[in-house]
Amino acid sequence: MRRQFPSMFSTDQPRGKRRFPTPAPCIVKRTDFHIYVLSGPSQFTPKGSEELPLAYAGLGKRMLNLPDNLLHSETMASVEEEFPKLKTLKGGWMFFKSAGGSGRRKLSIIPTDSEGYSTRLLKTASNNGKNIVFVIPLQEQLSTEPLPYDSAEFAKMPQSTCITCGSQMPLQLLPLHVEECNDILTESESGTSLDEVIEQPNPPNTGMGELSEVCPICLESYPIDVLSFHASTCGEGMDPAHHSDAASMTRTEEMPGPSVQRLPATVSAAWANEVDPRKACQLFREELLERNYECPRLFLSIDLFDAEEETDSSLISFFKMNNVNWAAPLKCRLRGDAAVGQGVNRHVLSMAMQKLKTGFSINLGCAALTSLFEGEMEHRVPSAAAVLRESNLFEMAGRMIGHSFLHGGFGFSGLSVPVVTLLTGGSTDTAASALTLLDCPDLDHRETIGFLKNTQLTAQETTSVTDLCLSWDLPVPTSTNHDWLFQELLSHAVLHRVRQPIKQIRKGLKETGIWPLVSNRPDVHPILFPREKNDELNSQTVIQNIHWPQPKSDSDEDEDDAVPLEKVGLVTGFLRQFIEEASPKVLRDLLKFWVGWELLTTNLEVEVVPSKYPVALTCFLKLKLPSHYQTYEKFHQDLMMALSSISSGFGLV
């Protein structure tokens, strides 16, 4: 039987009922928490610049790996073990969380449950450890003085050694120590003060062929092996006036990387001290363009046979390029036209500025024509459309305005005065004080805000104003706050909605290199952003800037192609009559045909020649008129026909 049924007679098996197996120990999950300890009570998240000083003080941000089953006392003990300074607090501390978004965000307290702070509660509040949990003292301020390297707060950190002084310290504290250590070493090796180093005389020429170069800051000559050390200290003890004079004599070279022009604080005293703002603008342009004359040129090509949408896309693509030196020489080309020279540049810049005013033929989902600015004349403000901000089109607009101004073009007219104030670096209070109802582009909001000008509001007006106030988190109207509420609503409707577009436009202006002029010369702001009424052309101003043909000498009258003086006087008289009777729009077209853009230019030349139709040499500012005209009607007809061709190119080299 034992052989046939061995399992029944086995003595290894326990007798009786089957016993339960020993249960395996339960594995507790753990979660990584990002804990950020602040030095004192705060309602907002810390700045990025505060993170390193807090880390040196044993505070700041660290990651804690905690079991998911810890209770309140165990959680508090684990945090205080990682941040020993929290043990010294007598007023207590609590956990906080931040609201969503970017930048500095508002902090809100994490409420405790009936048993206090458990890791399960912290997991819920931090989205399973994905969000930062802030620890904030409630009644006290922790010291932010740097701790010694052997403090308990740095015991778990990896250590590193400074190769200069041989000190061992936590790796996180090494960057600050290296800077301090190098400063001490530099002072000890030099054996002199910084003033003595900078004011040291030129090293004598030993005549042994030692190579030397000129310091770009102080313009003194030093050997190559000494120049790097000298350059690291040059300028720290130099007199500011001497430093500015030295910097003004140097020529900036194009450096690799982003080519945003970074001008010295005072490049030259010529434009800064010039009384006439227009002449100061001219001096600044000439100096900036001259310093970048040898830089690689910018090339913009537009096909005249393209559709309007493709032309606008070419302009947008050009001015949206990044890492570009906008002060470099510009060359524009019209494919399909033989014209070259400055006249083509003026024509293209005029086209870009006109598109900036009227809108680009691109469809961003709302209309076939996309306008970057809205509102009525003299009160235009940037559009609040999010797609324009996200596409960086306002930064492109700033580059267009600065680039046109830099190459002698006209400014951007018609902007609201408060917008110009913010664009040029003015304060929000100054801009708000200049607001009017016409600056509000939304007609519904303008009408509702205008109700506050009334002494008594009807029930319907009160409801409209109240709804608008509540939607913008402002108090409802009362009998005593009409004036204050009017200003707050108007500021929100105009300035608040254009804050980001204005920042982008200002960034574009700075990239073109004209910001030193804008920031140092407030009197040039009306030139860069003129009023529409001041930008209008009039007949007398145009006539005064024309150099009319003068009688030729006797030797010239004998030439075969000479035009008789009577015909010259007749044709130029027709031109004068045409200008006197022309509307502002026709005058703009005439100037664009004559010189390439609508900006009034001095030294306009007129010449009467044997030809069939009027011809303009835009590069030389010269208008050639045929001598065969006998009546003003025929002259007017041909000249208007010529003006209608300004958008289709030049036709001449």
C-alpha positions in Angstrom: 0.0 0.0 0.0 2.8 2.4 0.8 4.3 1.7 -2.6 1.0 2.3 -4.4 -0.1 5.3 -2.4 3.1 7.0 -1.2 1.4 10.3 -0.5 -1.0 8.8 2.0 1.8 7.3 4.1 4.3 10.3 3.8 5.4 11.5 7.2 6.6 14.9 5.8 3.1 16.3 5.4 1.5 17.9 8.5 -1.5 16.1 10.0 -4.9 17.7 10.4 -6.3 20.7 8.5 -4.3 22.6 5.9 -2.7 25.6 7.4 -2.8 29.2 5.8 0.5 30.4 4.3 2.4 33.1 6.0 1.3 36.5 4.5 4.0 38.4 2.6 4.9 41.8 4.0 2.9 44.7 2.5 5.0 47.1 0.2 4.2 50.7 0.9 4.3 53.0 -2.1 6.4 56.2 -2.0 6.0 59.5 -3.7 8.5 62.2 -4.7 7.4 65.7 -3.4 8.9 69.0 -4.6 9.1 71.0 -1.4 10.0 74.7 -1.5 10.7 76.4 1.8 10.4 80.3 1.9 12.1 82.5 4.4 9.0 84.3 5.6 5.3 85.0 5.1 4.4 85.6 1.4 1.4 85.8 -0.8 3.2 85.1 -4.1 5.6 82.5 -5.4 9.3 83.6 -5.2 11.2 85.1 -8.1 13.7 83.0 -10.0 16.5 85.2 -8.7 15.7 84.2 -5.1 16.2 80.5 -5.5 20.0 80.5 -5.3 20.2 82.7 -2.1 17.6 80.6 -0.4 19.5 77.4 -1.3 22.7 78.9 0.2 20.7 79.5 3.4 19.6 75.9 3.7 16.1 76.7 2.3 14.7 76.8 -1.2 13.5 73.8 -3.3 14.4 70.1 -2.7 12.8 66.8 -3.5 11.6 64.5 -0.7 10.7 60.8 -1.2 8.0 60.0 1.4 5.9 56.9 2.1 2.3 57.3 1.3 1.1 56.2 4.8 2.7 58.9 6.9 0.6 60.7 9.4 0.9 64.3 10.4 3.6 64.0 13.0 5.7 61.8 10.7 5.3 64.1 7.7 6.3 67.2 9.7 9.3 65.3 11.1 10.5 64.3 7.7 10.3 67.9 6.4 12.0 69.3 9.4 14.8 66.7 9.1 15.4 67.9 5.5 15.2 71.6 6.5 16.6 71.8 10.1 15.9 75.6 10.3 12.1 74.8 10.5 12.7 73.3 13.9 13.6 76.7 15.3 10.3 78.2 14.4 8.0 78.9 17.3 5.1 80.3 15.4 4.5 77.3 13.2 4.5 76.7 9.5 2.0 75.3 6.9 1.9 74.0 3.4 0.8 76.2 0.5 0.1 75.6 -3.2 0.2 78.0 -6.2 -2.4 78.9 -8.7 -1.9 78.0 -12.4 -0.2 80.2 -15.0 3.3 81.6 -15.5 5.3 84.2 -13.7 4.8 85.0 -10.0 1.6 83.3 -8.9 -0.7 83.8 -5.9 -0.3 81.3 -3.1 -3.2 79.6 -1.3 -3.1 77.6 1.9 -3.6 73.8 1.8 -6.2 73.1 4.4 -5.6 70.3 6.8 -7.9 67.4 7.4 -9.1 66.2 10.8 -5.7 64.5 11.5 -3.4 67.2 10.1 -1.1 66.9 7.1 -0.7 63.4 5.8 1.1 62.3 2.7 -2.2 61.2 1.2 -3.4 64.8 1.6 -0.2 66.2 0.1 -0.5 63.8 -2.9 -4.0 65.2 -3.6 -2.9 68.8 -3.3 0.2 68.4 -5.4 -1.4 66.2 -8.1 0.7 63.2 -7.1 3.8 65.2 -6.5 3.8 66.9 -9.9 3.3 70.4 -8.5 5.5 72.2 -6.0 4.4 72.4 -2.4 5.5 75.5 -0.6 6.4 75.6 3.1 5.9 79.1 4.6 6.5 80.3 8.2 3.3 81.9 9.6 4.7 84.4 12.1 8.5 84.5 11.8 11.3 85.3 9.3 14.0 82.8 8.7 17.6 84.0 8.2 18.8 84.0 4.6 22.5 84.3 5.5 24.7 81.7 3.7 25.4 78.7 6.0 28.8 77.1 6.6 29.8 74.3 4.2 29.6 71.7 7.0 26.1 72.5 8.1 23.5 69.8 8.6 21.4 71.2 5.7 24.2 70.2 3.2 25.1 66.8 4.7 23.3 64.8 2.0 24.5 66.9 -0.9 27.4 65.7 -3.1 30.7 67.4 -2.3 33.2 69.1 -4.7 36.6 70.7 -4.3 37.6 74.2 -5.5 40.8 73.8 -7.6 41.9 77.4 -6.7 41.9 77.3 -2.9 41.4 73.5 -2.3 38.3 74.0 -0.1 35.6 71.3 -0.1 32.0 72.3 -0.3 28.6 71.1 -1.5 28.3 71.1 -5.3 25.3 73.5 -5.2 27.4 76.2 -3.4 30.4 75.9 -5.8 29.3 78.5 -8.4 29.2 81.4 -5.8 32.4 80.3 -4.2 34.2 80.2 -7.6 33.3 83.8 -8.2 34.4 85.0 -4.8 37.6 82.9 -5.0 38.5 84.3 -8.4 38.0 87.9 -7.2 40.2 87.4 -4.2 42.9 85.7 -6.3 42.8 88.5 -8.9 43.3 91.2 -6.3 46.1 89.3 -4.5 48.0 88.6 -7.8 47.8 92.1 -9.0 49.1 93.7 -5.9 47.6 97.0 -6.8 44.1 98.6 -6.7 41.8 98.5 -9.7 42.3 102.2 -10.3 46.1 101.6 -10.6 45.5 98.7 -13.0 43.3 100.8 -15.3 45.4 103.9 -15.2 48.7 102.1 -15.8 50.8 103.7 -18.6 51.2 102.0 -22.0 53.8 99.3 -21.9 56.9 100.4 -23.7 57.8 99.0 -27.0 60.6 96.6 -26.4 61.4 96.3 -30.1 61.5 92.5 -29.9 58.5 92.1 -32.1 56.1 91.4 -29.3 52.5 91.3 -30.6 50.1 93.8 -29.1 46.5 94.8 -29.6 44.3 97.7 -28.6 41.9 97.4 -25.7 38.4 98.3 -27.1 37.4 100.0 -23.9 40.3 102.3 -23.0 42.0 102.3 -26.5 45.4 101.5 -24.9 47.8 99.1 -26.5 48.8 95.9 -24.5 50.6 92.6 -25.3 48.3 89.8 -26.3 49.1 87.7 -23.3 48.2 90.6 -21.0 45.2 91.9 -22.9 42.8 89.2 -21.6 43.6 90.0 -18.0 43.4 93.7 -18.6 40.1 93.5 -20.4 38.5 91.7 -17.4 39.1 94.7 -15.1 39.1 97.6 -17.6 36.3 100.0 -17.1 35.5 99.1 -13.4 37.4 102.1 -12.1 37.3 104.3 -15.1 35.7 107.7 -15.0 32.3 107.5 -16.7 33.0 110.5 -18.9 36.3 109.1 -20.1 34.7 105.7 -20.7 32.0 107.3 -22.9 34.5 109.2 -24.9 36.6 106.1 -25.5 33.5 104.0 -26.5 32.4 106.6 -28.9 35.6 106.3 -30.9 35.3 102.5 -31.4 33.5 100.8 -34.2 31.2 97.9 -33.3 31.8 94.7 -35.2 29.1 92.2 -36.0 29.3 89.4 -33.5 27.9 85.9 -33.8 24.6 85.0 -32.4 21.5 87.3 -32.3 22.3 90.5 -34.1 20.1 92.8 -32.1 21.9 96.0 -32.0 23.3 96.8 -28.6 24.4 100.4 -28.6 26.6 102.0 -26.0 24.8 104.3 -23.6 26.3 107.3 -25.5 27.5 106.4 -28.9 28.2 110.0 -29.9 27.4 113.4 -28.4 26.4 114.8 -31.8 22.8 113.6 -32.0 22.4 113.8 -28.2 23.3 117.5 -28.1 21.6 118.6 -31.4 18.8 121.1 -30.7 16.8 120.3 -33.8 15.1 116.9 -33.3 14.9 116.2 -37.0 18.6 116.9 -37.5 19.3 114.7 -34.4 17.4 111.9 -36.1 19.4 112.3 -39.2 22.7 112.3 -37.3 21.7 109.2 -35.4 20.7 107.4 -38.6 23.9 108.3 -40.4 26.1 107.2 -37.5 24.3 103.8 -36.9 24.2 103.0 -40.6 27.9 103.9 -41.0 28.9 101.6 -38.2 27.1 98.7 -39.8 28.1 99.6 -43.4 30.4 96.6 -43.7 27.9 94.1 -42.3 26.3 91.5 -44.6 23.4 93.3 -46.4 19.7 92.5 -46.0 18.0 91.4 -49.2 14.3 91.6 -49.8 12.8 90.4 -53.1 9.2 90.9 -54.2 7.7 89.4 -57.4 5.4 92.0 -59.1 3.5 89.2 -60.8 2.5 87.6 -57.4 -1.0 88.0 -56.0 -1.5 90.4 -53.2 -1.6 87.6 -50.6 1.8 86.3 -51.7 3.3 89.8 -51.7 2.1 90.4 -48.1 3.5 87.0 -47.1 6.9 88.0 -48.5 6.9 91.1 -46.4 5.8 89.3 -43.3 8.4 86.6 -43.7 11.2 89.1 -44.1 10.3 91.2 -41.1 9.7 88.1 -38.9 13.2 86.8 -39.4 15.1 86.4 -36.1 18.8 87.1 -35.3 19.0 89.9 -37.9 21.1 93.1 -37.8 18.4 95.5 -39.0 21.0 98.3 -39.3 22.9 96.5 -42.0 22.7 97.8 -45.6 19.4 97.1 -47.3 18.9 96.0 -51.0 15.4 95.5 -52.3 14.5 94.0 -55.7 11.3 93.9 -57.7 11.3 90.7 -59.7 9.8 91.5 -63.1 11.1 95.1 -63.1 14.5 96.3 -64.2 14.6 99.2 -61.6 17.4 99.2 -59.0 18.8 101.6 -56.4 17.4 103.6 -53.5 14.2 104.3 -55.2 13.3 100.6 -55.1 14.1 100.6 -51.4 11.8 103.6 -50.7 9.0 101.9 -52.8 9.2 98.7 -50.8 9.4 100.4 -47.4 6.5 102.6 -48.3 4.5 99.4 -49.3 5.3 97.8 -45.9 4.2 100.8 -43.9 1.1 101.2 -45.9 0.2 97.5 -45.3 0.9 98.1 -41.6 -1.8 100.8 -41.6 -4.4 99.3 -43.8 -3.9 95.5 -43.0 -2.3 92.5 -44.6 -4.1 90.2 -47.1 -3.8 87.1 -44.9 -6.6 85.1 -43.6 -6.2 84.1 -40.0 -9.6 82.6 -39.6 -11.7 85.8 -39.1 -11.4 87.9 -42.3 -9.6 88.1 -45.6 -7.9 91.3 -44.5 -6.0 91.2 -41.2 -5.4 94.6 -39.4 -3.0 94.9 -36.6 -4.4 98.2 -35.4 -8.0 99.2 -34.9 -9.9 102.4 -34.0 -10.5 105.7 -35.7 -8.0 108.3 -36.9 -5.6 109.6 -34.3 -6.9 107.0 -31.8 -5.7 103.7 -33.3 -4.6 101.0 -30.8 -3.2 97.6 -31.3 -5.7 94.8 -31.9 -6.5 92.5 -28.9 -6.7 89.4 -31.1 -4.9 86.6 -29.4 -3.8 85.0 -32.7 -1.9 88.2 -33.6 0.0 88.1 -30.3 0.8 84.4 -30.5 2.1 84.9 -34.1 4.5 87.7 -33.0 3.0 90.0 -35.6 3.3 93.0 -33.3 7.0 92.4 -32.9 7.2 92.3 -36.7 5.3 95.7 -36.7 7.9 97.2 -34.4 10.7 96.1 -36.7 8.8 97.6 -39.7 8.4 100.9 -37.9 12.1 101.0 -36.7 13.5 99.8 -40.1 11.5 102.5 -42.1 12.6 105.2 -39.7 16.2 104.0 -39.8 16.4 104.3 -43.5 14.9 107.8 -43.6 11.3 106.7 -44.1 8.2 108.1 -42.4 6.9 107.2 -39.0 3.7 105.4 -38.1 1.0 108.0 -37.7 -2.5 107.9 -36.2 -1.7 106.0 -33.0 -3.5 107.0 -29.8 -1.5 109.3 -27.5 -1.6 106.9 -24.5 -0.3 104.1 -26.7 2.6 106.2 -27.9 3.3 107.1 -24.3 3.6 103.4 -23.3 5.6 102.5 -26.5 8.2 105.1 -25.8 8.8 104.0 -22.2 6.3 106.3 -20.4 4.5 105.3 -17.2 1.0 103.8 -17.1 -0.3 106.6 -14.9 0.8 109.2 -17.5 -0.8 107.2 -20.3 -4.0 106.7 -18.3 -4.3 110.5 -17.7 -4.4 111.1 -21.4 -7.2 108.6 -22.2 -10.4 109.7 -23.9 -13.5 107.8 -24.9 -12.4 107.9 -28.6 -9.4 105.7 -27.6 -11.7 102.8 -26.9 -12.1 100.8 -30.1 -15.1 98.7 -28.9 -18.2 100.8 -29.6 -20.3 98.9 -27.1 -17.9 99.4 -24.3 -17.4 103.0 -25.3 -21.1 103.7 -25.1 -21.4 101.9 -21.7 -18.5 103.7 -20.2 -19.8 107.0 -21.5 -22.9 106.6 -19.3 -20.8 107.5 -16.3 -20.5 111.0 -17.6 -24.1 111.5 -16.8 -25.1 112.9 -13.5 -28.0 110.5 -13.0 -28.1 107.0 -14.6 -31.3 105.3 -15.7 -32.1 101.8 -14.6 -31.0 100.4 -18.0 -27.8 102.4 -17.9 -27.1 101.3 -14.4 -27.6 97.6 -15.4 -25.2 98.0 -18.4 -22.5 99.6 -16.3 -22.9 97.2 -13.5 -22.6 94.2 -15.8 -19.4 95.6 -17.3 -17.9 96.3 -13.9 -18.6 92.9 -12.6 -17.1 91.2 -15.7 -13.9 93.2 -15.1 -13.8 92.7 -11.3 -14.5 96.3 -10.5 -16.9 97.8 -8.0 -20.4 98.7 -9.1 -21.3 102.4 -9.7 -22.5 104.5 -6.8 -23.4 108.2 -6.6 -19.9 109.1 -5.6 -17.6 107.0 -7.7 -18.6 107.9 -11.3 -15.4 109.8 -12.1 -13.1 107.2 -10.6 -15.0 104.3 -12.1 -15.0 106.0 -15.5 -11.2 106.2 -15.5 -10.7 102.6 -14.3 -13.1 101.2 -16.9 -11.5 103.2 -19.7 -8.0 102.2 -18.6 -9.1 98.5 -18.6 -10.8 98.8 -22.0 -7.7 100.4 -23.7 -4.5 100.0 -21.8 -5.0 96.6 -20.1 -6.0 94.9 -23.4 -3.0 96.2 -25.3 -0.3 95.6 -22.7 1.2 92.5 -24.4 1.0 93.9 -28.0 2.8 97.1 -26.8 5.6 95.0 -25.3 6.1 93.2 -28.6 6.2 96.4 -30.6 8.7 97.9 -28.2 10.8 94.8 -28.5 10.8 95.1 -32.3 11.8 98.7 -32.0 14.8 97.8 -29.8 15.9 95.1 -32.2 16.3 97.8 -35.0 18.8 99.7 -32.9 16.8 103.0 -32.6 15.9 102.7 -28.9 18.8 104.9 -27.6 17.4 107.7 -29.6 13.9 107.1 -28.5 14.8 106.8 -24.8 17.2 109.7 -24.7 15.3 112.2 -26.9 11.6 112.5 -26.1 11.3 115.3 -28.7 11.7 112.8 -31.5 8.6 110.9 -30.5 6.3 113.1 -32.6 8.6 112.3 -35.6 8.5 108.6 -35.1 4.8 108.5 -34.3 3.4 111.7 -35.9 -0.2 112.9 -35.8 -2.3 112.3 -39.0 -3.1 116.0 -39.4 0.6 116.8 -39.2 1.4 114.1 -41.7 -0.9 115.4 -44.4 0.7 117.0 -47.4 -0.3 120.4 -48.8 0.4 122.0 -52.1 2.5 124.9 -50.9 4.9 122.7 -49.0 5.5 120.5 -52.0 6.1 123.5 -54.3 8.6 125.1 -51.9 10.7 121.9 -52.0 11.0 121.8 -55.8 14.0 123.0 -57.7 12.5 124.5 -60.8 14.4 124.5 -64.1 16.7 127.5 -64.6 17.4 129.2 -68.0 20.3 127.5 -69.7 23.5 129.2 -71.0 23.9 130.3 -74.6 26.2 127.3 -75.3 23.5 124.9 -74.1 20.8 126.5 -76.2 22.7 125.6 -79.4 22.3 121.9 -78.7 19.9 119.9 -80.9 17.9 118.4 -78.0 17.5 121.7 -76.1 13.9 122.6 -75.1 13.0 126.2 -75.7 12.5 128.3 -72.6 8.9 129.0 -73.6 8.0 125.3 -73.5 9.9 124.8 -70.2 7.8 127.6 -68.6 4.6 126.3 -70.1 5.1 122.7 -68.9 6.4 123.7 -65.4 3.3 126.0 -65.1 1.1 123.0 -65.8 2.9 121.0 -63.0 2.5 123.9 -60.6 -1.2 124.1 -61.4 -1.6 120.3 -61.0 0.0 120.4 -57.5 -2.1 123.4 -56.4 -5.3 121.7 -57.4 -4.4 118.2 -56.2 -5.9 116.6 -53.1 -3.7 115.1 -50.3 -4.1 111.6 -51.8 -3.0 112.7 -55.3 -0.1 114.6 -53.7 1.0 111.4 -51.9 0.7 109.5 -55.2 2.8 112.1 -57.0 5.5 111.9 -54.4 5.5 108.2 -54.5 5.9 108.3 -58.3 8.6 111.0 -58.0 10.8 109.6 -55.2 9.5 106.2 -54.3 7.5 107.0 -51.2 5.0 109.5 -49.9 7.5 111.2 -47.5 8.1 114.8 -48.6 11.8 115.2 -49.6 13.8 118.3 -50.2 15.7 119.0 -53.4 13.0 117.7 -55.7 14.2 118.2 -59.3 12.1 118.9 -62.4 13.4 118.6 -66.0 11.5 119.2 -69.3 12.8 116.9 -72.0 11.7 115.7 -75.4 9.8 112.5 -74.6 6.3 111.0 -74.8 5.2 110.4 -71.2 6.2 111.6 -67.7 9.2 109.6 -66.3 10.6 109.7 -62.7 14.2 108.9 -61.7 13.5 108.0 -58.0 17.1 107.5 -57.0 18.0 111.1 -58.2 14.6 112.6 -57.0 14.1 113.9 -60.6 10.8 114.1 -62.5 11.2 114.3 -66.3 8.2 115.9 -68.1 7.6 115.8 -71.9 7.8 119.2 -73.7 5.1 118.5 -76.3 2.1 119.5 -74.1 0.0 122.4 -75.4 -3.0 122.1 -73.1 -3.4 121.5 -69.3 -6.0 118.8 -69.9 -3.7 116.6 -71.9 -0.9 117.2 -69.3 -3.3 116.3 -66.4 -4.5 113.1 -68.2 -1.0 111.8 -68.9 0.3 112.6 -65.4 -2.7 110.9 -63.7 -2.1 107.9 -65.9 1.5 107.8 -64.7 0.4 108.1 -61.1 -1.8 105.1 -61.5 1.2 102.9 -62.2 2.9 103.4 -58.8 1.8 100.0 -57.6 3.0 98.1 -60.6 6.7 98.9 -60.6 9.1 101.3 -62.3 9.9 100.1 -65.8 13.3 101.8 -65.9 16.7 100.9 -64.6 
